Amino acid sequence: MVYVEVVSAGAGGGSGRRGAASTSRTGGSGGASGTYVSRFLPASACGSTETITVAASTNGGAAITANDTNGNPGSAGGSSSFGSLLIAPGSSPGGGIGTGASVNGGAATYYGALQIGTGIHSSGGANSLPAGTGAAGPRTGFGPAGGGGGGSITTADAVGSGGAGGQGFAMEKNSAVGALTTGGGGTAGTSGGNGGAGTTYGDSGGGGASSITAAAGAGGAGAFPGGGGAGGGASLNGFASGAGGNGAAGVVRIWSW
């Protein structure tokens, strides 16, 4: 008998917008997590050799250094696979967000019914106006988590903190909600705080804070395997916006007996 678990790479978070005072400037959205799929297989279903593909880590969107410019999107996560028998598809990147209202993070996708119906994929955190604070990355019981959203700036020039990262594989860690420390969101202030990186297996990064007096905070990177990168914070013209955090690489794990 053979048991296989496959996780694709987490997507990178988007960077924030750099724009003029008294305009809505949103941070970057968080990247979606990698997809987790698993399957029991009879040994006879496997070839004498199987090609194993493991997705590499992904980049977050680069910080914006030109005035009145929207953020850059992160990179999509690549797929991981065990031959053609089990495939975890890639993940959606966090958007490089401009002006406007709340914008969702990288989209979640259910996948795995062709294998055994076990497929988990977590969306990234959105950015919200008029509140200004980025949405937290979601907590997932089985599978990695999507990244937190970056902080935005309202038309009243109020800055916002980044959204906290989400817990990945929380059921495997046997953790209650909030029991583990994930990537913390950057704190709004004189200088936009950087989001924290994911801290344990499959956690996502926390979003960067926005700023109107200095460079905005960068989004935190997702933790291996498959944690989504967080969005960077928005900034005022004259200061760099926050870069998006990197998404974590995937993994393929195989047991046989």
N, C-alpha and C positions, 0 to 999 in steps of 0.2 A: 504494500500500500504506500502511496505517496501523498503527502499534504504540502500544498504550496500556498504561500502568501506573496502577493505582489503589490507594491506601492509605487505609483508614479511620482514625479517631482511636483513640489508645490510651485505655484506661480509667483512671480515677482510683484510687489506692490507698485502702484503708480506714484509719481511725484506730484507735488502740489502746484497750484497756479501762483504766478507772480503778477500782481496787478495793482491798479491805482487805488488810492484811498476812496472810501465811500462807495465801493463796489463790492459785490459778493465774490469772494475768492475761496474756492473749496480746496481742501487737501486731496491727496491721492487716495483712491480706494485700495483696500487690502486685496491681495491676490488669493485666489481659491486654493484650497489644499490639494495635495495629490489624491488620487483615487486609491482606495484599498479594496482589493478583491482576494478571495481565497477559494480553494477547491480541494476536495479529496479525489484522488485518481487511483484506479488500479494500475499497478506497475506495467501491465500489458498495454495500457493506453499510451505510454511514453515510448519514444524511440530510444535506441541505444545511446544517442546523444540528443540533446535539445539545446537550441540557441537561446541564451539568456541575455536580455537587454535591460540595462539599468539606467534610468534617466538621470542625467547630470543636474546639478543645481542651476537655478535660473537667476537672471539679473533683474533688479528693480529698476524703475524708470529713473533716468538721470535728473539731477536737480536743474531747475530753470534759472538761467543767469541773464535773460533778456526781459525787459519790461513788457508788461501787458501780454504775457504768453501763458498758454495753458500748459499743464504738466504733461510729462511723457508717460505713456503706459509701461507697465512692467512686461517682462517676457512670459509667454505661456509655458507651462510645465510640460516636459516631454513624457512620452509613454514608457512604461516598463512592461516586460513580458517574459513568460516562460514558454518558449516556442510559440505555437499557435493555440495552445491549450488554455492559456490564461493570460489575459491582456488587461492591464490597467491603463486607461486612456489618460492623456495629458489634461492639464487644468487651465482654467481661464485666468488671464492676467488682470491685475488691478488697473483701472483706468487712470489716465492722467487727466484730472478733472479741471474744468474751467469755472465759469460763473454759473449760477443757477441754484436749484433746490437740491434736495437729497438725491444722491446718486448711489446705486447699489455697487457693491464690490464685485469681484470675479464670481461668476455664476457657478452654483453647484450643479452637478450632474449625477443622477443615479445610474449605475452601471453594474452589470454582473449577472443578469438573469440567464445569459447564455452559459455561464459557468455553473453557478449553483444558486444564484439569487443573492449572493453576498457582495454588495458593492456600496461603498460609502465615500462620499465626496462632499466637503464642506465649503460653503461660500465664504468670500472675504467680507470684511466689514465695510459698510457704506460710510459716506460723509454726509453730515446733516447741517442744513441751514434752516431756520435762522439760529439754531442753538450754538453752532460752531464746533461742538465736540464730536470727534469721530466715533463711529459705532464700534463696539467691541467685536473681536473675532468670536465666532461661535464655539461652544464646547461640544466635543464629539465623544461618544462612548467608545466606538470602535473605529479607528481611523484618525488621520492627522486633522489639524484644525486650520481654518482660513484666517488670514491676517487681519489685524485691526485697521480701522480707517484713520487717515491723517486729520489733524485739526484744521478747521476752516476759519475764515475771517468774515464777519458780518458787514452789512452796509453801514453799521454804526462803528465799524473798526474794532469790534470786540474780538479778541482772539480765543481760540479753543484748544483744549488738550487733545491728545491722540487717544484713540480707543485701545483698551487693553487687548493683549493677545488672547487667543483661546486655548483651552486645554485639549490636547489630542490623546487618543487612546485612554480616555479617563476610566473606563470600566476595567481595562487591564491593569491600570495603576490603583484600582480600588479606591478612588478618591471621591469625596463629596465635592459638590460645587464650591469652588473657591478654596479647596483644601491645599492645592498645589500652587506655587508661584509660577506664573507664566510671564511672557514679555509684557512689561508694564507700559502703558501709554505715556508719551512725553507730556510734561506739565507745562501749561501755558505760563508765560512770564515775560521778563525783559528779553530773554533769548529763548527761542523755541526749544524745548527739551527733546532730546532724541528718544525714540521708542526703544524699549528693551528687546533683546533677542529672545526667542523662545528658549526655555530653560530645560525642559525634559522631553523625552521621546515624543516626536510628532507635534509639539506645541507650535503655535504661531507667534510672530513678532507683534509688538505693540506699535501703534501709530505715532508718528512724530507730531509735535505741537506746532501750531502756527505762531507767527510773530510779525509785529509791525515796526520793531526797533532793531532787529538783528536778523541773521539768517534763521530760517525755520528749521525745526528738528527733522531728522531723517527717520524713516520707518525702520523698525527692527527686523532682523532676518528670522526666517522660520527655522525650527529645529528639525534635525534628521529623525525619521525620514518623512518627507512630504509636507512639512509645515509651510504654510503660506507666508510670503513676505508682507509686511505692513505698508500702508500708505504714508507718504511724507506730508509735512505740514505746508500750508499756504503762506505766502509772504507778501509784503508791501514792495512796490517798485523800489529798486535800489538795493534790495537784499535778496540773496538766493533763496529759492524755495527748498523744501526738504526732499531729498531723494527717497525713492521707494526702497524697501528692504528686499533682500534676495530670498527667493524660494529655495527650500532644501531639496537635496537629491532624493531619489527614490531608492528602493531596495527590493530584492527578491530573496525569499527565504524558503528552504526546501527541507522537509523531513521525510525519511523513508524507513520502512520496517517490514 
